[in-house]
Amino acid sequence: SQQGEEDPQALSIQEGENATMNCSYKTSINNLQWYRQNSGRGLVHLILIRSNEREKHSGRLRVTLDTSKKSSSLLITASRAADTASYFCATGGSNDYKLSFGAGTTVTVRA
Amino acid sequence: NAGVTQTPKFQVLKTGQSMTLQCAQDMNHEYMSWYRQDPGMGLRLIHYSVGAGITDQGEVPNGYNVSRSTTEDFPLRLLSAAPSQTSVYFCASSYGQDDGTEAFFGQGTRLTVV
């Protein structure tokens, strides 16, 4: 079964607004990653946060991790039309390299 | 660098046919994996490999076979295609670091079984 679940399933925002999506997972993790998928393309890695970290930034991306609540959030600030994509969280366990993906959040940024 | 290359990009099979989806990476990654992506279900792990000669099953391995004779290549074989195997297939590779590293994905193979 899948480890992560994203919320919401879909999000529509105006260009310039911020987009926030959440990921909840079930079992303990080693790391949590966020990926972006443009329509018809492969997944592209955005950011990785380890279980001993609480927050990470990369450009317009901000990721938080709360291991006590088994949840993570991805914030995209000042969204652009090019941010229109599906976003997936993936969890990595200890002692293996497998990633378990959620079903994703589809983000539409309106011009 | 080419990264992760999957071939073919599109394929239509008849029920019962067999085929091999190719995956090659040029980054000397130890870890490679195959996923299938179905609408509303995210990616599900089919098989994975932690190095040449070592493979293991993922979440949904039935109907699929893999081998890893070289570090670079990780082909996925459909033994007898079924309509339930209609999906988009992604190959991924990574360094396989214990505390996690990013995975690099191919562009996908869209398979239709009729």
Boltz contact constraints between the chains, C-beta under 6 A:
constraints:
  - contact:
      token1: [A, 2]
      token2: [B, 42]
      max_distance: 6.0
  - contact:
      token1: [A, 30]
      token2: [B, 100]
      max_distance: 6.0
  - contact:
      token1: [A, 31]
      token2: [B, 100]
      max_distance: 6.0
  - contact:
      token1: [A, 42]
      token2: [B, 105]
      max_distance: 6.0
  - contact:
      token1: [A, 42]
      token2: [B, 106]
      max_distance: 6.0
  - contact:
      token1: [A, 42]
      token2: [B, 107]
      max_distance: 6.0
  - contact:
      token1: [A, 42]
      token2: [B, 108]
      max_distance: 6.0
  - contact:
      token1: [A, 43]
      token2: [B, 105]
      max_distance: 6.0
  - contact:
      token1: [A, 45]
      token2: [B, 102]
      max_distance: 6.0
  - contact:
      token1: [A, 48]
      token2: [B, 100]
      max_distance: 6.0
  - contact:
      token1: [A, 50]
      token2: [B, 99]
      max_distance: 6.0
  - contact:
      token1: [A, 92]
      token2: [B, 100]
      max_distance: 6.0
  - contact:
      token1: [A, 97]
      token2: [B, 31]
      max_distance: 6.0
  - contact:
      token1: [A, 97]
      token2: [B, 96]
      max_distance: 6.0
  - contact:
      token1: [A, 101]
      token2: [B, 42]
      max_distance: 6.0
  - contact:
      token1: [A, 101]
      token2: [B, 43]
      max_distance: 6.0
  - contact:
      token1: [A, 102]
      token2: [B, 42]
      max_distance: 6.0
  - contact:
      token1: [A, 103]
      token2: [B, 40]
      max_distance: 6.0
  - contact:
      token1: [A, 103]
      token2: [B, 41]
      max_distance: 6.0
  - contact:
      token1: [A, 103]
      token2: [B, 42]
      max_distance: 6.0
  - contact:
      token1: [A, 104]
      token2: [B, 42]
      max_distance: 6.0
